[in-house]
Structures are given as structure tokens and as C-alpha cells.
């Protein structure tokens, strides 16, 4: 799948964050102003947060009013469950969420 440079950057950021933290998932989002936010799954005894939800929360806490695109990087098996509710809450329907494997290959594109 041919991605725009901006969408490819989201996958790169998500892969890098995941690798750096050794997390289950890495995610990145691009807001309406072109700023990007990357996050990983947080799995603590007292707190569990999905990587995509956390990336959206970081964008919102920085003043974002909408998300243009999102990416999630995870192992293919088991296939990650992608809710996308936080992206949809902020931006409505029609936002692409790219799901990529650990090598950065897009295996699926979901839409909110």
C-alpha cells in the first residue's frame, strides 16, 4: 500500500515508540494542524491505557481539536483489536487508522 509521507511518518513514530518501550502496541496520531503525537500501551498494576487512546489524549491535552489520521503498530498474531473510539470522539467518522505489523507493513486500514 502506498502511503503519503505524512501517513508513513505516523507508522515510523508508532514503531519507534513501541520499540523504545518494549510495549505491546505503539500508536501515533496527526492533529488538524499537522502536529504528531506518539504513545505506547501502558500496562501498570493500577492503570492500563491503550496506545491509540493515549496518543489521542496527548493530542487533546495539547489543544488538538481534531485528528487527521492515526496509526497503530502491533504483532500480527493475535491481530490487535482497534477500537478507534477516542479518534471518533474527537474527529467523527471517516478518519483512517492504519494498522501495521512490527516491520511497518500496513496490514489493514480501518476507518472511524
C-alpha positions as CSV (number, residue, x, y, z in Angstrom):
1,X,0.0,0.0,0.0
2,X,1.3,3.4,-1.0
3,X,1.1,5.9,1.9
4,X,1.6,9.7,1.8
5,X,4.8,10.8,3.5
6,X,2.7,12.2,6.4
7,X,1.0,8.8,7.0
8,X,4.2,6.9,6.7
9,X,5.7,9.1,9.4
10,X,2.9,8.1,11.7
11,X,3.8,4.4,11.3
12,X,7.5,5.3,11.8
13,X,6.7,7.2,15.0
14,X,4.5,4.4,16.3
15,X,7.1,1.7,15.6
16,X,9.9,3.8,17.3
17,X,7.8,4.4,20.4
18,X,6.8,0.7,20.7
19,X,10.4,-0.5,20.2
20,X,11.8,2.1,22.6
21,X,9.5,1.0,25.4
22,X,9.1,-2.7,24.5
23,X,5.4,-2.2,24.7
24,X,2.6,-4.3,23.2
25,X,1.4,-1.6,20.9
26,X,2.7,1.7,19.6
27,X,0.5,4.4,18.1
28,X,0.7,7.9,16.6
29,X,-1.8,10.4,15.6
30,X,-1.7,13.6,13.5
31,X,-3.9,16.5,14.5
32,X,-5.6,19.1,12.3
33,X,-2.6,21.3,12.5
34,X,-0.1,18.6,11.4
35,X,1.4,18.0,14.8
36,X,2.1,14.4,15.7
37,X,1.8,12.6,19.0
38,X,3.2,9.1,19.7
39,X,2.4,6.8,22.6
40,X,2.6,3.2,23.7
41,X,0.4,0.8,25.6
42,X,0.6,1.5,29.4
43,X,0.2,-1.7,31.5
44,X,0.7,-1.0,35.2
45,X,-1.0,-2.7,38.1
46,X,-3.2,0.3,38.7
47,X,-3.5,1.7,35.1
48,X,-4.0,0.2,31.7
49,X,-4.3,2.5,28.7
50,X,-4.4,1.6,25.0
51,X,-1.6,3.2,22.9
52,X,-4.1,4.8,20.4
53,X,-6.3,6.2,23.2
54,X,-3.2,7.6,24.9
55,X,-1.9,9.2,21.7
56,X,-5.4,10.9,21.3
57,X,-5.3,12.0,24.9
58,X,-1.9,13.6,24.4
59,X,-3.2,15.4,21.3
60,X,-6.2,16.7,23.2
61,X,-4.2,17.8,26.2
62,X,-2.0,19.8,23.8
63,X,-5.1,21.6,22.4
64,X,-5.9,19.5,19.3
65,X,-9.5,19.9,18.1
66,X,-9.4,17.0,15.5
67,X,-7.3,14.1,14.3
68,X,-6.5,13.7,10.6
69,X,-5.0,10.2,10.7
70,X,-3.8,7.6,13.1
71,X,-1.5,4.5,13.1
72,X,-1.2,1.5,15.4
73,X,1.8,-0.9,15.3
74,X,1.4,-4.4,16.8
75,X,2.2,-8.0,16.2
76,X,0.0,-9.6,13.5
77,X,-0.9,-12.5,15.8
78,X,-3.1,-12.1,17.7
79,X,-4.4,-9.3,15.5
80,X,-4.8,-6.2,17.6
81,X,-8.3,-5.1,18.5
82,X,-8.6,-1.5,17.5
83,X,-11.4,0.4,18.9
84,X,-10.8,3.9,17.5
85,X,-13.5,5.3,19.7
86,X,-11.3,8.1,21.1
87,X,-10.3,9.1,17.5
88,X,-14.0,9.1,16.5
89,X,-15.0,11.1,19.6
90,X,-12.6,13.9,18.7
91,X,-13.0,13.8,14.9
92,X,-16.1,12.0,13.9
93,X,-16.3,9.4,11.2
94,X,-14.0,9.0,8.2
95,X,-10.6,9.1,9.8
96,X,-8.1,6.5,8.6
97,X,-6.5,4.3,11.2
98,X,-3.5,2.4,9.7
99,X,-2.7,-0.9,11.3
100,X,0.9,-2.0,10.7
101,X,3.0,-5.0,11.7
102,X,6.3,-4.8,13.5
103,X,8.1,-4.2,10.2
104,X,5.9,-1.2,9.4
105,X,3.9,-3.0,6.7
106,X,0.3,-1.8,6.7
107,X,-1.9,-4.9,7.0
108,X,-5.3,-3.2,7.3
109,X,-6.8,0.3,7.2
110,X,-9.7,0.9,9.4
111,X,-11.9,4.0,9.3
112,X,-13.7,5.6,12.2
